[in-house]
């Protein structure tokens, strides 16, 4: 091993002289070795690493999540981005994602607060109840809480949460979402939302929700679902962003923004995959 310290998030040790392309090749080789060593028909690469800040505009370098995404493509593997990190959304990877003929899905798993928002926001829109403000707070510990204490990582996370509101309401209401690292909570998360809206004749009303859950227990079944669905999509010859998986993500690649609509699309995908068996 090269001197200089433990491996960093890019898959390289500090002081590693290899260039970006060589690092991606090395990661792809590791994935291919894993597939061969375990005699697997296929491998699905799922990004569940800590959230990274969005890269600076104009920075041509691939962030760590995009290096691993590129490595998955080079290794011939379907790819899932369960985080809000850049992954395959980097401009330099668009053409590679299009040409590789592999299925992919993302981004940012929808497990708690945003899951609830994707149900409640269309309710307000369908009942013609104008939402004036939607504020929220997340209290969480563990590795996720520590990672999201970084302002850049928190901003990347909040972007997906806000998109759910703007896509369903047609506009982004007032209010901010705060994420606070509370190490004592461990893997348990408390999410509080405060929604101010107008009813008939301008009657001001408020809805408050509290969501308390175990992050890992909420996310694990979704990751398993996505791995199985992407493997089946790969087997069926589907390539590109797999339609019908918005049900799992805050920031999906197209499709409806409301949870019932996303559920219908997921069921249609399941039927398509079943028919291709």
C-alpha positions in Angstrom: 0.0 0.0 0.0 1.1 3.6 -0.6 2.1 5.6 2.4 0.2 8.5 3.7 -2.7 7.3 5.8 -5.9 5.4 5.5 -8.1 5.3 2.4 -10.2 8.4 1.9 -13.8 8.6 0.5 -12.5 8.6 -3.1 -11.1 5.1 -2.6 -7.5 6.3 -2.7 -5.0 6.6 0.1 -3.7 10.0 1.0 -0.8 10.8 -1.3 -1.9 8.3 -3.9 -0.3 9.5 -7.2 -2.8 7.8 -9.5 -5.0 10.0 -11.6 -8.8 10.0 -11.6 -9.2 7.6 -14.5 -6.8 5.1 -12.9 -8.7 5.3 -9.6 -12.0 4.6 -11.3 -10.4 1.6 -13.1 -9.1 0.3 -9.8 -12.5 0.6 -8.2 -14.1 -1.1 -11.2 -11.6 -4.0 -11.0 -12.5 -4.4 -7.3 -16.2 -4.7 -8.2 -15.4 -7.2 -11.0 -13.3 -9.2 -8.6 -16.1 -9.3 -6.1 -18.5 -10.6 -8.8 -16.1 -13.2 -9.9 -15.0 -14.4 -6.5 -18.6 -14.9 -5.4 -19.6 -16.5 -8.7 -22.4 -14.0 -9.2 -24.6 -13.6 -12.3 -24.6 -9.9 -11.7 -23.8 -7.2 -9.1 -25.8 -4.2 -8.2 -23.8 -1.3 -6.8 -25.8 0.8 -4.2 -24.4 4.0 -2.8 -25.3 4.3 0.9 -22.2 6.3 1.9 -22.4 9.5 3.9 -23.8 12.6 2.1 -21.3 14.7 0.4 -21.6 18.4 -0.5 -22.5 19.3 -4.0 -19.4 20.0 -6.1 -18.7 23.6 -7.0 -20.1 24.8 -10.3 -17.4 24.6 -13.0 -15.2 22.1 -11.0 -14.4 19.4 -13.5 -13.2 16.9 -11.0 -15.5 14.0 -10.1 -16.5 13.9 -6.5 -16.2 10.6 -4.6 -19.7 9.4 -5.3 -19.3 10.0 -9.0 -16.1 8.0 -9.1 -17.8 5.0 -7.6 -20.8 5.5 -10.0 -18.4 5.6 -12.9 -16.7 2.5 -11.6 -20.0 0.7 -11.4 -20.6 1.4 -15.1 -17.2 0.3 -16.1 -17.7 -2.9 -14.2 -21.0 -3.5 -16.1 -23.1 -3.1 -13.0 -26.5 -1.5 -12.4 -26.2 1.4 -10.0 -28.5 2.9 -7.3 -27.8 6.2 -5.6 -29.6 6.1 -2.2 -28.0 9.3 -1.1 -28.3 13.0 -2.2 -24.7 13.0 -3.4 -23.9 13.7 -7.0 -23.3 10.1 -8.3 -24.4 9.7 -11.9 -25.8 13.2 -12.0 -22.4 14.7 -12.7 -22.4 16.2 -16.2 -19.3 14.3 -17.2 -21.1 11.0 -16.6 -24.3 11.7 -18.6 -22.9 10.3 -21.9 -21.4 7.2 -20.2 -24.7 6.5 -18.4 -26.5 6.8 -21.7 -24.1 4.6 -23.7 -23.5 1.8 -21.1 -26.8 0.1 -21.6 -27.2 -0.4 -17.8 -30.2 0.4 -15.6 -29.7 3.0 -12.8 -31.9 4.7 -10.2 -31.7 7.5 -7.7 -31.4 9.6 -5.8 -31.8 10.1 -2.1 -33.9 7.4 -0.4 -37.3 8.6 0.9 -37.7 7.0 4.3 -39.4 9.3 6.8 -40.1 13.0 6.8 -40.1 13.4 3.0 -42.2 10.3 2.7 -44.9 12.0 4.8 -44.5 15.2 2.8 -45.1 13.4 -0.4 -48.5 12.3 1.0 -49.5 15.6 2.7 -48.4 18.1 0.1 -50.7 16.7 -2.7 -53.6 16.6 -0.1 -53.3 20.4 0.4 -53.1 20.9 -3.4 -56.1 18.7 -4.1 -58.2 20.3 -1.4 -57.3 23.8 -2.7 -55.8 24.7 0.7 -53.0 27.2 0.1 -49.9 26.4 2.0 -48.3 29.6 3.3 -45.3 28.1 5.2 -43.8 24.7 5.7 -41.0 24.5 8.3 -39.3 21.5 9.7 -36.6 20.2 12.0 -34.7 16.9 11.9 -32.9 15.7 15.1 -30.7 12.7 14.5 -27.4 11.1 15.6 -25.2 8.4 14.4 -23.0 8.7 11.3 -25.8 10.4 9.3 -26.1 13.1 12.0 -22.4 13.7 12.1 -22.2 13.9 8.3 -25.1 16.3 8.0 -23.5 18.6 10.5 -21.5 19.8 7.6 -23.4 22.7 6.0 -22.6 21.6 2.4 -23.9 18.1 3.1 -27.0 19.4 4.8 -27.8 21.7 1.9 -27.5 18.8 -0.5 -29.9 16.8 1.7 -32.4 19.6 2.0 -32.6 20.2 -1.7 -34.5 16.9 -2.2 -36.8 17.6 0.7 -37.7 21.0 -0.8 -38.2 19.5 -4.2 -41.0 17.3 -3.0 -42.9 20.4 -1.8 -42.3 22.5 -4.9 -43.2 19.7 -7.2 -46.5 18.9 -5.4 -47.5 22.4 -4.5 -46.4 24.2 -7.6 -44.3 26.6 -5.5 -42.0 26.5 -2.5 -43.7 27.9 0.5 -41.9 30.0 3.2 -40.1 28.2 5.9 -36.8 26.4 6.4 -35.7 22.9 7.3 -33.1 22.5 10.0 -31.0 19.4 10.6 -29.4 19.1 14.0 -26.8 16.5 15.0 -27.8 15.0 18.4 -25.3 12.1 19.0 -27.3 10.8 22.0 -30.1 9.8 19.6 -27.9 7.3 17.7 -29.7 5.8 14.8 -33.1 7.2 15.9 -34.5 10.3 14.2 -37.2 12.7 15.1 -38.7 14.9 12.4 -41.1 17.7 13.1 -43.0 19.6 10.5 -45.1 22.8 11.0 -47.5 23.6 8.1 -49.4 26.9 8.0 -52.3 27.0 5.5 -55.4 28.9 4.7 -58.9 27.4 4.7 -62.3 28.7 3.7 -62.5 32.5 3.7 -58.9 32.7 4.7 -59.2 30.9 8.0 -55.6 30.4 9.1 -54.9 26.8 10.3 -51.9 24.8 11.2 -50.9 21.1 10.9 -48.1 19.7 12.9 -46.5 16.3 12.5 -43.9 14.3 14.4 -42.1 11.3 12.9 -39.9 9.2 15.1 -38.2 6.2 13.6 -35.0 4.2 13.3 -33.2 5.3 10.1 -31.5 1.9 9.4 -34.7 -0.1 9.8 -36.6 2.4 7.5 -33.9 2.3 4.8 -32.9 -1.3 4.8 -36.0 -2.8 3.1 -35.9 0.0 0.5 -32.3 -0.8 -0.4 -33.1 -4.5 -0.7 -36.1 -3.7 -2.9 -34.0 -1.5 -5.1 -31.2 -4.1 -5.5 -33.7 -6.7 -6.5 -35.6 -4.5 -8.9 -32.4 -3.2 -10.6 -31.1 -6.8 -10.9 -34.3 -7.8 -12.5 -34.3 -4.7 -14.8 -30.8 -5.6 -15.9 -31.8 -9.2 -16.6 -34.8 -7.9 -18.6 -32.5 -5.6 -20.7 -33.8 -2.3 -19.4 -31.3 0.5 -19.6 -31.0 4.1 -18.4 -33.0 5.6 -15.5 -35.6 2.9 -14.6 -39.1 4.4 -14.7 -41.4 3.7 -11.8 -38.9 4.0 -8.9 -39.8 7.5 -7.8 -41.6 5.8 -4.9 -38.3 5.2 -3.2 -36.6 8.6 -3.8 -36.8 12.3 -2.8 -35.2 13.4 -6.0 -36.2 10.9 -8.7 -35.4 10.8 -12.4 -38.8 11.9 -13.6 -42.3 10.7 -12.9 -45.0 12.0 -10.6 -44.1 13.7 -7.4 -47.0 12.4 -5.2 -46.7 9.1 -3.4 -50.0 7.5 -4.8 -48.9 8.3 -8.4 -45.4 6.9 -7.7 -47.0 3.8 -6.3 -49.0 3.2 -9.4 -45.9 3.6 -11.5 -44.0 1.1 -9.3 -46.8 -1.4 -9.7 -46.7 -0.9 -13.5 -42.9 -1.5 -13.4 -43.4 -4.7 -11.4 -45.9 -6.0 -13.9 -43.5 -5.2 -16.7 -40.7 -7.0 -15.0 -42.9 -10.0 -14.2 -44.0 -10.2 -17.9 -40.4 -10.2 -19.0 -39.5 -13.2 -16.8 
